[in-house]
Amino acid sequence: MISVWAPRVDSVRLRRLTPACVTISEHDLEPSQDGSGWWRADVPMAEGERYGFLLGDSTELRPDPRSRRQPRGVHGPSALFDPARFEWTDADWTGRPLAGGIVYELHIGTFTPEGTLDALIGKLDHLVALGVTHIELLPVNAFSGDWNWGYDGVLWYAVHEGYGGPAAYQRLVDAAHARGLAVIQDVVYNHLGPSGNYLPEFAPYLRDGQHTSWGESVNLDEPAVREFIIENALMWLHDFHVDGLRLDAVHALHDEQTPHLLHELAERVDALAVQLDRPLTLIAESDLNDPRMILPREAGGHGLTAQWSDDWHHAIHVALTGETQGYYADFAAPDAVAKVSQSGFFHDGTFSSFRGRTHGAPLPSSVPSWRLVTFAQDHDQIGNRAAGDRLSASLSPERLAVAAVLTLTAPGTPMLFMGEEWSASTPWQFFTSHREPELARATAEGRINEFAQMGWDPEQVPDPQDPATFERSRLDWNEVAEPSHARILDLYRRLITLRREVPELTDPDMTRTVVTVSHVDGAPEHRAYRIERGDVAVLVNLSEDEVEFELAPDSRILLETTPCVLMARTIVLSPESAAIVAPPQ
C-alpha cells in the first residue's frame, strides 16, 4: 500500500520508474473519505523500486516525504527500502544508559578519508580503545548536494546516499553494538533545509510567515506534522536499532500546545524502550537553561534524558583561552567554573549581557549531574568560528592537556568532538554544496557578512561552497602516530580509564562537588582551581606562576599532566598543568 499526506492538492498520481528513471506506469491515488488529506493506492512494488508523486496538474515528480532512500539525491525519485530485510546480529545487545558514559561526536563525511558509514566501521576499534561508550552522529538525513553538516536536511526518513544509504546505516549500528558502543543520532525537527524542500507542496508542514534562525518554523499546530516527527524518531530507534537521539535546537520548536511535543515524544520513546527492553536516550540541545527539559514528567518536566550544557563549555572555554567576546563575556566571572560545576547552569535567572535580559532558571539539586552533557569542544563551537579553528590552533600542548583533564573529570557526561582525543590540527569549517547558484552565493555572502559584523577580516572566512573548505575539514589519521599527538591520545585514554575506575569522578550528586578558585585578580585564563569530587581533588593551574595546594597527609597522585612536586601535606603545580590526587588507600 502506497500512501501520502497531501491535503493541499486535489489529485495525486504515483509514477513508477526504472533505475534509469524511465516511466514504468502511473496510478491514481484515492483520497481518504474522512477528509484527513491522506491519499492511498494498492500498487504492488518491489524492494528498491523507484517512484515519486505528481501533485495536481504538475508534471514535476516529487519524492515521497517519508522516503527511506534517495538514490539520486533529494531532487530525484524515491526508492522502496524495507528495513526488516536486514539480518541483525545484535540480539544480545541490552543497550547502554547515558549515566556513567562518555559520548563521542562525529561527522560521517569528514571522519574518514572515504566519508562513508562503512568506512566509519573500520574506525570503531579506535573508539573502543579510547574508551568512549556512545558515538553521536551528526545528522545523516538526506540533504541537497554532496557534503553538508547535515542540518540542511529535507527528507528526514532517508539516509544521505553519499554516506551509503540506509543499508549502510544498519551495518554501522550492528557493528557498533558488536563492539559495545551505543549509537546516538542527531535529528533536526525545528526547520528544513533551503534546497529540495518540497514538503510544503504536499501539506502545511511549515508555518507561513513564522521563522526560526534557519528558515520557516515547523508547523507543530498540525497533528499530522507532530506525528510525522514522532514517527521519524521512533523509526531510528526501532528500525535502525539506534540507542538515542540528540534533538537539535529544541528552543526553536514553537509549540503552544499541551502536552508539548517534547513531552509527547518522551512518552512515546519511553514506551518503546519498555517494548524493546533496553534504554533509549533523548538529549536536547537547548538554549533556554530550562530545568523542565530534564525534569520528570510527574514533576512538571518533559522527561528528556539529558541536555547539552553550553554554560559549562563557555566557562571552560574562557578559562582556557581568555576569550571574552560576545556570549563569552559573562563567563569571565571568577565564579563561572565553580558555578557550572556545582550547580549546572551559570545563567539560572541571572542577567545575561549577551541577551540583554535575565536568563534561565535554577536546576534543582536533585537532578543528577550526568543529565548534563559537558564538552570543551563540539561541532558548533568549532565550526561556527570564522576559521573553524579547534583549541589546538591556539593553545599550548600543556594547556590542551589541562583541557582534557577538565573535560573528563567534569560532573556531567563528557562529550568529545572527533579528533579532539589526539589534538587534531585540522580545522572543522562550515561547508555546503548547494547546486543552485543563487543559494550558493547567498550562503557564502551571508557567512562573510555575519563575521564582518564581529570584526573578522572577510579574507579569513572560508567560502562554504569551495570544495577545499570541506576537504580541509577531514581528519588526518596519519597524525595519530606522530609523537605529540600520540602523547595527548594516551592522556585521553588514561583519563577515561581513571574516570571508570574512580567512583568519585562519576558521582551524580553535584552538591558533593566543591570548587575553590585562586589568582582571581588577573586575567580569566590565568586562574587556578581546586575541584573536589568527594575525596578526590582535581587541581588545575592555569596561572603564570607555580601554585601550591594543600593535601591530606600521604595523598596519592592518580594522574599528572606535568611532573609535580609532592610533599607531605602539599603539592606544587607548574604553570599550565593539572593533577588528580586522592587520599591514601
C-alpha atoms as one frame of an Amber mdcrd trajectory, in Angstrom:
protein
   0.000   0.000   0.000   1.375   3.379  -1.053   0.149   6.383   0.920   0.980
  10.069   1.239  -0.421  13.002   3.210  -1.210  15.756   0.694  -4.212  17.892
   1.743  -3.049  20.825  -0.409  -3.751  19.160  -3.759  -6.851  17.812  -5.461
  -5.175  14.787  -7.051  -2.093  12.613  -6.603  -0.567  10.224  -9.121   2.079
   7.607  -8.382   4.760   7.222 -11.037   6.846   4.049 -11.042  10.266   4.206
 -12.716  13.246   2.090 -13.676  16.654   2.831 -12.059  17.379   4.867 -15.201
  14.248   6.937 -14.438  12.199   5.593 -17.357   8.492   5.530 -16.518   7.019
   2.072 -15.975   3.460   3.039 -15.114   1.300   5.648 -13.382  -1.527   5.125
 -10.885  -4.104   7.463  -9.374  -4.230   7.545  -5.574  -7.603   7.660  -3.873
  -8.374  10.302  -1.227  -9.399   9.158   2.226 -13.082   9.619   2.993 -12.510
  11.211   6.400 -11.087  14.446   4.977  -7.719  13.897   6.652  -5.800  14.618
   3.463  -4.313  11.136   3.036  -4.129   9.517  -0.401  -3.654   5.779  -0.979
  -3.236   3.193  -3.720  -2.781  -0.572  -3.516   0.055  -0.943  -6.028   2.457
  -3.904  -5.631   6.048  -2.669  -5.727   9.411  -4.402  -5.256  12.318  -3.604
  -2.936  14.479  -0.883  -4.451  11.887   0.196  -6.999  11.966   3.907  -7.872
   8.840   6.037  -7.577   7.554   9.541  -6.988   4.365  11.607  -6.909   2.735
  14.008  -9.354   0.707  16.571  -7.441  -2.389  18.075  -9.070  -1.685  19.293
 -12.587   2.074  19.468 -12.059   4.358  17.431 -14.297   7.264  17.739 -11.825
   7.947  14.494  -9.988   8.276  14.863  -6.229   9.907  12.412  -3.796   7.922
  10.761  -1.035   8.006  12.930   2.159   8.568   9.687   4.080  11.085   8.289
   1.600  13.525   5.816   3.121  16.023   6.112   0.279  17.001   8.709  -2.352
  19.427   7.044  -4.787  19.665  10.200  -6.951  19.527  12.767  -4.194  16.705
  14.825  -2.724  15.555  16.153  -6.118  15.187  12.682  -7.619  12.703   9.836
  -7.217  12.424   7.808  -4.041  13.224   4.105  -3.735  11.440   1.484  -1.661
  13.511   0.284   1.280  12.345  -2.365   3.711  14.356  -2.118   6.964  13.081
  -5.527   8.069  15.172  -7.258   5.388  18.428  -6.616   7.289  19.800  -9.585
   9.250  20.775  -8.095  12.605  23.359  -9.797  14.804  22.747  -7.669  17.932
  20.068  -9.817  19.577  22.107  -9.864  22.791  22.556  -6.080  22.844  20.927
  -4.716  26.002  21.780  -1.078  25.366  23.814   1.433  27.354  22.446   4.005
  29.784  23.850   7.502  29.450  24.767   7.613  33.156  28.473   6.848  33.512
  29.003   7.142  29.767  31.299   9.162  27.528  29.953  10.478  24.212  31.997
  10.924  21.017  30.510  13.305  18.435  31.454  12.838  14.791  30.503  13.826
  11.249  30.352  10.924   8.798  31.627  12.882   5.796  34.820  14.178   7.430
  35.641  11.481   9.993  37.365   9.210   7.463  39.021   9.828   4.071  36.142
   7.970   2.395  33.435   9.819   4.331  31.064   6.838   4.493  29.279   4.766
   7.104  31.180   1.635   6.081  34.488   3.468   6.464  33.436   4.502   9.966
  33.052   0.810  10.851  36.771   0.467  10.220  37.492   3.122  12.874  35.245
   1.745  15.624  38.097  -0.168  17.238  39.925   3.144  17.726  36.913   4.442
  19.654  36.696   1.262  21.728  40.386   1.569  22.625  39.816   5.203  23.533
  37.137   4.111  25.995  34.049   6.022  24.842  30.667   4.382  25.295  28.392
   6.289  22.884  29.038   7.607  19.378  26.875  10.555  18.343  26.462  11.067
  14.606  25.744  14.485  13.148  22.563  14.388  11.023  22.559  11.776   8.270
  19.131  12.597   6.813  19.030  13.328   3.082  20.217  16.816   2.086  20.910
  18.579  -1.197  24.410  18.280  -2.615  27.358  16.036  -1.844  28.545  17.422
   1.509  26.912  19.354   4.298  26.940  19.434   8.088  23.561  17.676   7.855
  21.390  20.399   9.334  20.039  21.306   5.871  18.162  18.011   5.628  14.834
  17.956   3.781  13.880  14.267   3.797  14.065  13.193   7.432  13.313   9.499
   6.858  16.102   8.899   4.302  19.823   8.380   4.943  22.092  10.503   2.734
  23.061   8.314  -0.204  26.627   9.629  -0.285  27.168   8.105   3.164  25.990
   4.710   1.894  22.236   4.962   2.349  20.026   3.168   4.882  21.526  -0.324
   4.478  24.988   1.017   5.348  23.484   2.758   8.362  22.133  -0.566   9.611
  25.535  -2.185   9.101  27.158   0.565  11.164  24.764   0.274  14.107  25.090
  -3.515  14.096  28.891  -3.251  14.074  28.866  -0.634  16.851  26.710  -2.836
  19.067  29.035  -5.781  18.457  31.811  -3.675  19.978  29.749  -2.464  22.917
  29.166   1.033  21.520  25.781   2.723  21.691  24.702   4.992  18.814  23.034
   8.379  19.229  21.625  10.041  16.112  21.386  13.832  15.810  17.963  14.757
  14.405  16.621  18.154  13.304  12.915  18.812  13.817  12.956  22.616  14.083
  13.471  23.550  10.416  14.057  22.183   6.922  16.910  22.952   4.541  16.656
  25.549   1.751  17.128  23.195  -1.209  14.916  20.224  -2.077  12.217  21.064
   0.453   9.094  20.003  -1.421   7.047  19.160   1.669   5.006  22.411   1.612
   3.680  21.416  -1.828   2.063  18.393  -0.179   0.794  19.807   3.115   1.197
  22.594   5.706   4.440  21.260   7.181   5.630  24.833   7.820   4.015  27.908
   9.360   3.695  30.665   6.785   5.306  33.875   7.986   6.879  32.442  11.142
  10.601  31.862  11.079  13.457  30.426  13.122  17.089  31.459  12.652  17.381
  28.878   9.875  14.099  29.126   7.972  10.344  28.837   8.298   9.059  27.330
  11.540   7.777  23.758  11.543   4.002  23.721  11.957   3.503  21.976  15.300
  -0.133  23.143  15.383  -0.908  20.438  12.828  -1.430  16.956  14.390  -0.170
  15.160  11.268   3.102  17.114  11.382   3.593  16.236  15.051   3.024  12.577
  14.217   5.422  12.891  11.266   8.135  13.963  13.720   7.375  11.374  16.400
   7.178   8.509  13.928  10.505   9.589  12.469  12.081   9.464  15.931  10.644
   6.011  16.540  11.909   4.852  13.143  15.540   5.487  14.106  15.117   3.725
  17.425  13.117   0.739  16.168  14.035   0.106  12.530  17.696   1.117  12.793
  18.271  -0.068  16.403  19.633   3.365  17.383  20.061   3.867  21.145  19.240
   7.545  21.413  18.550  10.827  19.669  20.117  14.238  20.092  17.361  16.785
  19.396  18.731  19.830  17.630  17.874  23.328  18.935  14.653  22.455  20.737
  14.284  26.121  21.724  13.309  26.709  18.075  10.309  24.354  18.353   7.401
  26.792  18.586   4.765  24.770  20.398   1.970  26.257  22.490   0.047  23.019
  22.856  -0.349  20.807  25.907   1.373  18.455  26.105   4.429  19.967  24.455
   5.871  17.985  21.545   8.934  17.105  23.639   6.732  15.779  26.440   4.766
  13.687  23.955   7.931  12.436  22.254   9.475  11.382  25.576   6.341   9.425
  26.490   6.340   7.546  23.194  10.078   6.816  23.375   9.798   5.567  26.957
   7.010   3.238  25.865   9.187   1.909  23.039  12.068   1.367  25.486   9.800
  -0.872  27.556   8.785  -2.771  24.438  12.403  -3.235  23.297  13.676  -3.901
  26.835  16.653  -1.583  26.512  17.333   2.051  27.491  16.594   4.736  24.910
  18.084   8.197  25.342  16.789  11.636  24.335  19.262  14.510  24.596  18.137
  18.083  23.992  20.205  20.910  22.619  18.520  23.785  24.421  19.432  27.447
  24.728  16.813  28.009  27.426  18.548  26.817  30.612  15.119  25.473  31.496
  15.141  22.614  34.020  11.823  21.360  32.626  13.721  19.761  29.753  15.154
  17.080  32.007  12.798  17.073  34.988  10.496  14.018  35.222   7.065  14.407
  33.663   5.412  13.791  37.029   7.343  16.812  38.328   6.129  19.050  35.512
   9.041  18.431  33.177   9.249  17.000  29.670  11.109  13.911  30.869  14.031
  14.036  28.419  17.115  12.080  29.440  19.654  14.896  29.248  20.584  18.202
  27.667  23.761  19.790  26.358  25.424  22.237  28.743  26.603  25.248  26.754
  27.231  27.092  30.026  29.859  24.525  31.032  31.528  24.887  27.642  31.554
  28.681  27.832  33.031  28.748  31.328  35.798  26.280  30.437  36.498  27.981
  27.095  37.060  31.345  28.780  39.233  29.726  31.463  41.407  28.085  28.795
  41.551  30.824  26.144  40.720  34.120  27.831  38.259  34.961  25.025  35.504
  37.233  26.366  33.775  38.448  23.197  30.041  38.043  22.646  28.349  35.423
  24.792  31.664  34.577  26.472  31.724  37.919  28.343  29.709  36.819  31.379
  31.816  33.685  31.808  34.906  35.667  32.747  33.327  35.959  36.206  35.563
  34.426  38.919  32.803  32.003  39.952  31.924  30.769  36.429  33.768  27.435
  36.548  32.650  26.860  40.129  29.011  27.587  39.377  28.713  25.338  36.326
  30.500  22.535  38.190  28.405  22.801  41.348  25.011  23.959  40.003  24.853
  23.012  36.323  23.682  26.330  34.882  25.604  29.607  35.117  22.626  31.663
  33.961  19.898  30.411  36.304  17.826  33.565  36.470  20.836  35.876  36.324
  21.375  38.753  33.895  22.859  37.747  30.535  24.719  40.669  28.977  24.675
  38.949  25.572  20.876  38.663  25.633  20.274  41.895  27.499  17.915  40.227
  29.991  17.741  37.693  32.767  18.029  34.146  31.537  17.417  30.620  32.764
  16.190  29.083  36.000  17.940  27.124  38.763  18.481  23.429  38.237  17.197
  21.515  41.289  19.979  19.850  43.259  18.083  16.574  42.945  18.899  16.420
  39.207  21.853  14.031  38.713  24.828  15.657  37.060  25.041  13.071  34.273
  21.903  14.596  32.753  24.103  17.483  31.571  26.331  16.691  28.594  29.535
  18.696  29.044  32.247  19.411  26.486  35.188  21.700  25.794  34.701  21.371
  22.013  31.840  20.390  19.724  30.801  20.867  16.105  29.035  24.192  16.759
  31.639  25.799  18.975  34.376  24.958  16.456  32.541  25.128  13.139  30.768
  28.391  13.880  34.048  30.193  14.460  35.077  32.157  11.368  38.041  29.893
  10.597  36.636  26.709  12.155  39.674  26.524  14.404  39.957  23.984  17.208
  41.547  24.676  20.591  44.680  23.014  19.204  45.169  26.001  16.883  45.730
  28.454  19.737  46.544  26.600  22.971  49.880  25.176  24.075  50.212  21.384
  24.402  50.298  21.842  28.182  47.041  23.794  28.198  45.417  21.259  25.872
  46.296  18.580  28.414  44.556  20.642  31.108  41.504  20.881  28.824  41.440
  17.077  28.655  41.557  16.817  32.454  38.753  19.346  32.914  36.584  17.626
  30.302  36.983  14.094  31.603  36.660  14.866  35.303  33.571  17.065  34.910
  30.467  16.211  36.946  28.393  15.879  33.757  28.506  13.320  30.946  31.663
  14.199  28.985  31.493  14.544  25.216  34.460  14.690  22.848  34.446  16.028
  19.299  36.129  13.862  16.685  39.900  14.243  16.677  39.954  16.070  19.987
  41.497  12.987  21.596  44.716  13.404  19.613  44.608  17.216  19.380  43.860
  17.127  15.653  45.405  20.024  13.749  42.773  20.028  11.003  40.064  22.699
  11.289  36.374  21.896  11.121  34.776  24.557   8.991  31.295  25.375   7.760
  30.764  23.713   4.382  27.865  23.352   1.947  27.421  22.125  -1.630  24.235
  23.806  -2.822  23.691  23.276  -6.553  21.602  26.443  -7.057  23.953  29.372
  -7.920  21.849  31.963  -6.118  21.658  29.879  -2.950  25.389  29.138  -3.082
  26.149  32.845  -3.446  23.760  33.845  -0.655  25.275  31.248   1.708  28.826
  32.439   1.074  27.944  36.150   1.322  25.862  35.611   4.444  28.749  33.868
   6.152  31.154  36.706   5.318  28.709  39.409   6.427  27.988  37.604   9.691
  31.636  37.555  10.703  32.373  41.035   9.335  29.912  42.369  11.915  32.024
  40.637  14.563  35.232  42.273  13.349  36.699  39.376  11.366  38.636  40.018
   8.166  36.494  38.645   5.273  39.653  37.084   3.844  39.815  34.804   6.911
  36.323  33.405   6.357  36.415  30.294   4.147  33.877  30.063   1.343  31.478
  27.289   2.481  30.826  26.388  -1.159  34.511  25.896  -2.002  35.249  22.135
  -2.075  38.572  22.913  -0.389  36.683  24.032   2.720  35.177  20.574   3.014
  38.481  18.830   2.240  40.338  20.852   4.888  37.823  19.669   7.470  38.614
  15.968   7.046  40.536  14.364   9.891  44.138  13.444   9.123  44.522   9.984
  10.638  48.272   9.992   9.954  48.610  12.398  12.877  47.642   9.725  15.396
  51.067   8.078  15.242  53.045  11.324  15.496  54.700  11.694  18.951  52.990
  14.927  20.029  49.550  13.643  19.025  50.187  10.175  20.453  51.017  11.700
  23.841  47.713  13.547  24.107  45.845  10.433  22.885  47.492   8.432  25.658
  46.387  11.080  28.160  42.772  10.852  26.998  42.849   7.069  27.279  44.306
   7.225  30.800  41.754   9.831  31.877  38.850   7.756  30.562  40.180   4.681
  32.357  40.548   6.710  35.546  37.028   8.043  35.255  35.758   4.486  35.003
  37.821   3.246  37.958  37.374   6.123  40.433  33.749   6.291  41.656  34.031
   9.926  42.769  34.532  11.041  39.164  31.091   9.754  38.156  29.278  10.747
  41.361  25.927  12.149  40.115  25.404  14.384  43.170  26.599  17.872  42.201
  26.286  19.020  45.819  29.374  16.909  46.571  31.452  18.934  44.095  33.280
  21.874  45.682  35.332  24.346  43.637  37.846  26.831  45.030  39.342  29.488
  42.756  42.568  31.404  43.278  44.567  34.007  41.337  41.294  35.777  40.539
  42.816  39.255  40.282  44.364  38.604  36.897  43.011  37.594  33.510  40.383
  34.803  33.468  42.778  32.450  31.669  45.354  32.735  34.473  43.416  31.288
  37.385  43.930  28.175  39.475  41.203  25.751  40.542  40.725  23.106  43.161
  37.765  20.943  42.100  36.885  18.461  44.811  34.867  15.443  43.674  34.265
  13.895  47.071  37.656  12.797  48.427  39.309  13.138  45.022  40.692  16.553
  44.068  41.291  17.838  40.542  43.968  20.525  40.781  44.381  22.926  37.870
  46.959  25.668  37.481  46.365  27.951  34.516  48.269  30.797  36.094  51.706
  32.049  35.093  53.263  31.007  38.412  53.752  27.823  40.376  50.790  27.151
  42.677  50.905  25.196  45.907  47.847  23.226  47.035  47.307  21.737  50.474
  46.650  17.999  50.652  45.648  15.435  53.238  48.655  13.561  54.641  50.044
  10.845  52.354  47.826  11.765  49.419  48.428   9.951  46.134  48.798  11.352
  42.626  46.447   9.464  40.318  47.415  11.460  37.219  49.524  14.485  36.370
  49.919  16.319  33.077  53.338  17.679  34.079  55.552  16.286  36.849  54.506
  17.793  40.198  56.374  18.291  43.441  54.564  16.217  46.067  55.369  16.800
  49.705  53.854  15.513  52.939  50.926  17.921  53.030  51.224  19.975  49.840
  51.718  19.658  46.107  53.261  22.242  43.777  51.926  22.517  40.209  53.878
  24.281  37.491  52.078  26.756  35.194  49.619  25.230  32.722  49.362  21.874
  34.421  46.850  19.701  36.253  46.875  16.778  38.656  44.305  14.419  40.126
  45.016  13.413  43.717  43.321  11.073  46.167  43.727  10.297  49.876  45.855
   7.323  50.904  44.376   3.888  50.257
